Amino acid sequence: MRILLDHCLPRRLKTRLAPHSASTAADMGWEDLRNGKLLAEAASQFDVMLTIDKNLRNEQNLATLPVAVMVILARTNRLQDIEPFIPEILKALNNLKPCQLIEVARLPSP
């Protein structure tokens, strides 16, 4: 799966998503693209965009999403806050459908 990390996610997250191929918006030279324009560009080269932007659901017309979007429901965008979500992210990637928006929550501790 080809994954684009939104501007707000830490670059080091890329290595935690193996075996998938991940790039940041900066890697792609898309530092100035936001929201709909970033999603449109992502659709041409990626299967999914990862973000922690919880407002994306309200900011975009979900019926016309050009690419799948995964919203991580982490408290902050710090890697230490996102790492506990990685098992659920990887699991969700296996079931992701094109142009779908899903929110990834961390499973409660046993």
Residue frames relative to the residue before (quaternion, step in Angstrom):
aa qw qx qy qz dx dy dz
M 1.0000 0.0000 0.0000 0.0000 0.00 0.00 0.00
R 0.2916 -0.7408 0.5833 0.1611 3.59 -1.00 0.87
I 0.0987 -0.8284 0.5505 -0.0307 3.54 -0.59 1.28
L 0.1720 -0.7453 0.6348 0.1095 3.56 -1.02 0.88
L 0.2536 -0.7469 0.5969 0.1467 3.56 -0.88 0.98
D 0.4644 -0.6828 0.5020 0.2571 3.55 -0.80 1.07
H 0.7129 -0.4677 0.3280 0.4067 3.57 -1.29 0.44
C 0.7131 0.5075 -0.2549 0.4110 3.56 0.95 -0.89
L 0.6357 0.5386 -0.3390 0.4369 3.62 1.22 -0.17
P 0.5391 -0.6395 0.4356 0.3327 3.59 -1.06 0.71
R 0.5872 -0.6171 0.4207 0.3120 3.54 -1.02 0.92
R 0.6504 0.5518 -0.3136 0.4173 3.60 1.01 -0.82
L 0.5028 0.6502 -0.4250 0.3793 3.61 1.23 -0.22
K 0.5272 0.6634 -0.4011 0.3479 3.60 1.13 -0.62
T 0.7143 0.4689 -0.2671 0.4455 3.58 0.83 -0.97
R 0.6375 0.5441 -0.3199 0.4419 3.60 1.19 -0.46
L 0.6722 0.5280 -0.2861 0.4330 3.61 1.25 -0.26
A 0.3182 0.7465 -0.5180 0.2705 3.59 1.24 0.31
P 0.5608 -0.0912 -0.8208 -0.0595 1.64 -2.14 1.26
H 0.4531 0.6932 -0.4516 0.3321 3.59 1.23 0.20
S 0.4332 -0.6758 0.5363 0.2608 3.55 -1.26 0.45
A 0.0152 -0.8244 0.5642 -0.0426 3.58 -0.55 1.18
S 0.0477 -0.7616 0.6462 0.0114 3.55 -1.17 0.77
T 0.3993 -0.6825 0.5476 0.2736 3.55 -1.21 0.46
A 0.6406 -0.4900 0.4066 0.4292 3.56 -1.26 0.28
A 0.6344 0.5284 -0.3276 0.4593 3.61 1.03 -0.73
D 0.6025 0.5586 -0.3542 0.4466 3.61 1.01 -0.75
M 0.7184 0.4533 -0.2310 0.4744 3.54 1.06 -0.84
G 0.4813 -0.6668 0.4360 0.3656 3.59 1.27 -0.19
W 0.5169 0.6593 -0.3831 0.3890 3.57 1.27 0.46
E 0.1759 0.8369 -0.5025 0.1269 3.59 1.11 0.63
D 0.7287 0.4449 -0.2376 0.4632 3.59 1.05 -0.74
L 0.5862 0.5855 -0.3756 0.4154 3.60 1.24 -0.20
R 0.0641 -0.7954 0.6027 0.0068 3.56 -0.99 0.87
N 0.8857 0.1085 -0.0598 0.4475 3.51 -1.37 0.44
G 0.8663 0.0515 -0.0196 0.4965 3.58 -0.70 -1.09
K 0.6559 0.5059 -0.3176 0.4615 3.59 0.99 -0.78
L 0.6403 0.5054 -0.3215 0.4809 3.57 1.03 -0.74
L 0.6447 0.5142 -0.3200 0.4664 3.59 0.96 -0.82
A 0.6481 0.5200 -0.3205 0.4549 3.59 0.96 -0.81
E 0.6640 0.4773 -0.3037 0.4890 3.59 0.95 -0.81
A 0.6295 0.5481 -0.3330 0.4386 3.57 0.96 -0.85
A 0.6222 0.5802 -0.3383 0.4022 3.58 0.99 -0.82
S 0.6594 0.5342 -0.3160 0.4242 3.59 1.08 -0.63
Q 0.8271 0.2244 -0.0887 0.5076 3.60 1.13 -0.54
F 0.7590 0.3526 -0.1819 0.5163 3.59 1.24 -0.27
D 0.4713 -0.6598 0.5110 0.2852 3.54 -1.29 0.43
V 0.8086 0.0273 0.0444 0.5861 3.56 1.11 -0.74
M 0.2150 -0.7267 0.6322 0.1613 3.54 -1.25 0.55
L 0.2285 -0.7559 0.6017 0.1204 3.56 -0.92 0.99
T 0.0762 0.7857 -0.6081 0.0843 3.55 -1.02 0.87
I 0.2957 -0.7020 0.5914 0.2647 3.55 -1.30 0.06
D 0.3999 0.7231 -0.4623 0.3217 3.57 1.29 0.26
K 0.2260 -0.8212 0.5154 0.0940 3.55 -0.05 1.34
N 0.6407 0.5351 -0.3213 0.4473 3.60 1.21 -0.37
L 0.4219 0.7313 -0.4573 0.2794 3.58 1.23 -0.19
R 0.5973 0.5800 -0.3500 0.4292 3.58 1.06 -0.77
N 0.7310 0.4095 -0.2237 0.4978 3.60 1.05 -0.76
E 0.6780 0.5205 -0.2796 0.4373 3.57 1.18 -0.55
Q 0.7648 0.3229 -0.1633 0.5331 3.59 1.15 -0.55
N 0.4660 -0.6258 0.5410 0.3140 3.54 -1.24 0.50
L 0.3244 -0.8015 0.4703 0.1766 3.57 -0.15 1.28
A 0.6057 0.5720 -0.3550 0.4242 3.58 1.12 -0.55
T 0.7674 0.3283 -0.1852 0.5187 3.59 1.17 -0.46
L 0.2475 0.7754 -0.5449 0.2016 3.61 1.12 0.48
P 0.3408 -0.7686 0.5029 0.2007 3.60 -0.77 0.97
V 0.7738 0.1615 -0.0647 0.6090 3.59 1.27 -0.35
A 0.5730 -0.5655 0.4476 0.3893 3.59 -1.18 0.43
V 0.1293 -0.7792 0.6110 0.0538 3.56 -1.12 0.74
M 0.1102 -0.7711 0.6253 0.0466 3.52 -0.99 0.92
V 0.1593 -0.7861 0.5948 0.0547 3.57 -0.67 1.17
I 0.2469 -0.7643 0.5828 0.1233 3.56 -0.68 1.16
L 0.2870 -0.7963 0.5147 0.1366 3.58 -0.63 1.13
A 0.2015 0.7915 -0.5380 0.2085 3.55 0.91 1.01
R 0.6155 -0.5715 0.4123 0.3529 3.54 -1.26 0.53
T 0.7818 0.0098 0.0144 0.6233 3.59 1.03 -0.84
N 0.5562 -0.6029 0.4464 0.3576 3.55 -1.30 -0.02
R 0.3977 0.6996 -0.4943 0.3286 3.60 1.20 0.31
L 0.5941 -0.6057 0.3975 0.3494 3.55 -1.01 0.86
Q 0.6440 0.5335 -0.3346 0.4343 3.61 0.95 -0.78
D 0.6737 0.4650 -0.2987 0.4906 3.61 1.14 -0.51
I 0.6786 0.4860 -0.2802 0.4741 3.58 1.17 -0.56
E 0.5662 0.6485 -0.3815 0.3368 3.61 1.02 -0.73
P 0.6562 0.5081 -0.3519 0.4330 3.68 0.86 -0.70
F 0.6396 0.5310 -0.3156 0.4576 3.60 1.24 -0.37
I 0.4830 0.7201 -0.4217 0.2653 3.60 1.17 -0.45
P 0.6425 0.5052 -0.3642 0.4464 3.69 0.81 -0.72
E 0.6813 0.4714 -0.2927 0.4774 3.60 0.97 -0.80
I 0.5941 0.5485 -0.3603 0.4652 3.59 1.10 -0.64
L 0.6815 0.4894 -0.2879 0.4618 3.58 0.83 -1.01
K 0.6377 0.5180 -0.3176 0.4734 3.57 1.03 -0.78
A 0.6738 0.5010 -0.2913 0.4584 3.59 0.92 -0.92
L 0.6018 0.5707 -0.3609 0.4265 3.59 1.06 -0.68
N 0.6364 0.5495 -0.3237 0.4339 3.58 1.08 -0.68
N 0.7659 0.3437 -0.1775 0.5136 3.60 1.15 -0.55
L 0.4266 0.7398 -0.4353 0.2851 3.57 1.30 0.05
K 0.2251 -0.7570 0.6024 0.1156 3.54 -1.04 0.88
P 0.6151 -0.5560 0.3961 0.3944 3.61 -1.10 0.56
C 0.8645 0.1320 -0.1160 0.4709 3.54 -1.19 0.74
Q 0.4763 0.6465 -0.4374 0.4048 3.57 1.16 0.62
L 0.2054 -0.7385 0.6214 0.1620 3.59 -1.13 0.58
I 0.0412 0.7861 -0.6157 0.0365 3.55 -0.81 1.01
E 0.2982 -0.7225 0.5965 0.1822 3.52 -1.23 0.56
V 0.2239 -0.7895 0.5643 0.0897 3.53 -0.88 1.03
A 0.0947 -0.7812 0.6170 0.0087 3.51 -0.71 1.17
R 0.5007 -0.6324 0.4982 0.3181 3.53 -1.22 0.48
L 0.4683 -0.6580 0.5056 0.3036 3.54 -1.01 0.79
P 0.5195 -0.6335 0.4585 0.3444 3.61 -0.99 0.68
S 0.5399 -0.6088 0.4680 0.3447 3.57 -1.12 0.63
P 0.5141 -0.6591 0.4473 0.3182 3.60 -1.02 0.76
